[in-house]
Amino acid sequence: MKKDIITVTSPLLPSLEEFEPLLKDIWERKWLTNNGHYHKELEKALAEYLGVEYISLFTNGTLPLITALQAMRITGEVITTPYSFVATTHSIWWNGLKPVFVDVDPTTGNLDPQKIEEAITPKTTAIMPVHVYGNPCDIDAIQEIADRYGLAVIYDAAHAFNVKIDGKTILDAGDMSTLSFHATKTYNTVEGGALICRDARTKKRIDYLKNFGFAGETTVVAPGINSKMDEIRAAYGLCNLKHIDSAIAARKKVAQKYRAALTNVTGISMFNERDDVTYNYSYFPIFVNEKEYGISRDALYEKMKEQNVLGRRYFYPLISDFAIYRGLPSASKENLPVATRMANEVICLPMHASLTEDDIERILTLIVK
Ligand SMILES: *Cc1c(COP(=O)(O)O)cnc(C)c1O
């Protein structure tokens, strides 16, 4: 008989006991959305928790990307990474802009600053990097290039909830950073997201944009969209925020066990951890070198699946390999050798706070030979 399924992710959930009183309160207030009580509370709590000054809540993690490009009035070409979730490039496309793919650094999976510079043209106006798996980008090098060429930097920080360098958040890097609070992410509000900016004036513009562009009862200042977070999810998010530290601590323990067991397995590699970074352990990617390991990534993935251990080939295929984008000149494999290799070798192992010792043992025995 097959053992129970171990899923790649499992949502962090508040208890119903703690959520219910907040629901009752919302029922009494009869105010369900449009910057209500819990929306304000969650914005305040998240700003404090994350150590950022200006944060706007959204219904998901894709709309803040789209809105950030709108808010900064980006035109022309945007340099971005193919090694991410499709939403990163889609947000560029939805703004009628041209994505330009640049290869990644094998030690982080993030945009390689030197290759960013080589891809700049007179039409380039912005860079959209991703802190993939919560690994910080080379923020200083990217900013230096952006400053020299006068480019905006919008970070897709969907994986970087509360990631810090030397105890300081990385969410204030660049001009703006976005977060996703999707159910599968480290911190969730069921669906949800946020846009972090640097000043009150920009936050105001973002808040107009996420509410159809309304700046007053009868004033519309921009072609905005509707991406406001509702009261129920904001209340749920407040409950979940109480559990995020212990959830990240539990993930860290899982990561430590994986790392210890896989360090000397020939043909399996992992990212190195930096001593100065506080990680959130949102994912645990391993890379399978077929020649050294003996079987391919897909063979290992299938072998795990047969035993009800569900990994995820994340990120595979590359965004640049999807039919919509593969015609772009920058999408060629020759332009993206590192990202192409990573996409062919990666498996994200199950990673969530509720994995037991037995689960971890079961997963590891399938990989360690
Ligand atoms: C999850 C994710 C998004 C999109 O977030 P949603 O909340 O699902 O819309 C964007 N970028 C990256 C890198 C993601 O992982």
The ligand as an SDF file (V2000), in Angstrom:
LIG
                    3D

 15 15  0  0  0  0  0  0  0  0999 V2000
    3.5320   33.6960   -6.5880 C   0  0  0  0  0  0  0  0  0  0  0  0
    4.3330   34.6000   -7.4500 C   0  0  0  0  0  0  0  0  0  0  0  0
    3.7620   35.7170   -8.0980 C   0  0  0  0  0  0  0  0  0  0  0  0
    2.3010   35.9480   -8.2070 C   0  0  0  0  0  0  0  0  0  0  0  0
    1.6280   35.9920   -7.0630 O   0  0  0  0  0  0  0  0  0  0  0  0
    0.0620   35.6730   -6.9880 P   0  0  0  0  0  0  0  0  0  0  0  0
   -0.2560   36.0970   -5.6010 O   0  0  0  0  0  0  0  0  0  0  0  0
   -0.1070   34.2100   -7.2100 O   0  0  0  0  0  0  0  0  0  0  0  0
   -0.6200   36.5020   -8.0150 O   0  0  0  0  0  0  0  0  0  0  0  0
    4.6020   36.5880   -8.7630 C   0  0  0  0  0  0  0  0  0  0  0  0
    5.9170   36.3560   -8.8450 N   0  0  0  0  0  0  0  0  0  0  0  0
    6.4960   35.2850   -8.2770 C   0  0  0  0  0  0  0  0  0  0  0  0
    7.9690   35.1170   -8.3930 C   0  0  0  0  0  0  0  0  0  0  0  0
    5.7150   34.3520   -7.5770 C   0  0  0  0  0  0  0  0  0  0  0  0
    6.2870   33.2630   -7.0620 O   0  0  0  0  0  0  0  0  0  0  0  0
  1  2  1  0
  2  3  1  0
  2 14  2  0
  3  4  1  0
  3 10  2  0
  4  5  1  0
  5  6  1  0
  6  7  2  0
  6  8  1  0
  6  9  1  0
 10 11  1  0
 11 12  2  0
 12 13  1  0
 12 14  1  0
 14 15  1  0
M  END
$$$$
